[in-house]
Amino acid sequence: MDLGESAQYIRHHLALVGRRDPLFADDAVARVHGASLGLPRALGNLARDALIAAAAEGKALVDDACARKAVAELTRE
């Protein structure tokens, strides 16, 4: 998937659980997209982990720092 498709994929899965308002910042989407190489399963796993990182920090929006933590956990960066 390209970046736009990845963003839509995340929005679609959030809509499936009833979330309609934005939850991921654009830079967070770009980071998880890049790290996942646009592969749906990897993208979903990274987005979930970034969401967990945001919740752990009490953030209402998944930002780049949360996405970076998710990528680091996966890649050990």
C-alpha positions, 0 to 999 in steps of 0.5 A: 500500500502507498501512504494514502492507502495506509492512512485509509486502512488505519481510519477504516479499522478505527471506524470498525470499532466506532472511532470516527474522529482522528486518532493518529497524527499524520506523522505517526501514520507516515512512520508506521507506514514506512516501517511496515513497508505498507504491508497490512498486517505489519501496519496494523500491528504497529498502529496497535502498538503505537495506540498502546504507547499513546494510551500508556502516556495518557495521550488522546492522539497517537503522535510521532513519539508514540509511533517511534516507540512502536517501531523501536519495539519491533525493530530494536532501533 
